[in-house]
Amino acid sequence: MTEEEKEAIETMKRWIEYEKQNKDKINKANELIEIQETVLNLIQKQDKEIEHWKKGFERELEDNRKNTCELLKQDLIIREKDKQIDILKNHIHYKKCKNCGQEFRAKRTDAQYCKKCSTKVNNGNYYKNLSPEQKQKRREQSKLYMRKLRERRKNNV
Ligand SMILES: [Zn+2]
């Protein structure tokens, strides 16, 4: 309930009190008082119910959060154990990629890059070692390839 709503309820209570004290001056005062009190009780009852459900919902949310944390922890432990088994059984090394920082499985102890980065690094090295003529040829080949690709797309789709 907002502050304004709480204030409105307090004002209504004061009006009911006023009507009770001035029954003789107000037309159909009893009926008016009864209606207002019924509405007021209904509002207050519903407000309590909402609070009750809200608290229950918050508790459930907190429980779910705790369960999720617990599951994540267990998952981490299982994954760590799986890794240990992998290392012992398959003689695998878990290494951090020098390029992207991601962990990867390697058979060799001196592996430095994950599969993706190792292809990239090897291609880069290969390209670096080409002569200027070979580089030019490769550029033209790739341009030709792109042109063919574009044409194929245009004709097909
Ligand atoms: Zn990598």
Boltz pocket constraint, residues with backbone or C-beta under 6 A from the ligand:
constraints:
  - pocket:
      binder: B
      contacts: [[A, 97], [A, 98], [A, 99], [A, 100], [A, 101], [A, 102], [A, 113], [A, 114], [A, 115], [A, 116], [A, 117], [A, 118]]
      max_distance: 6.0
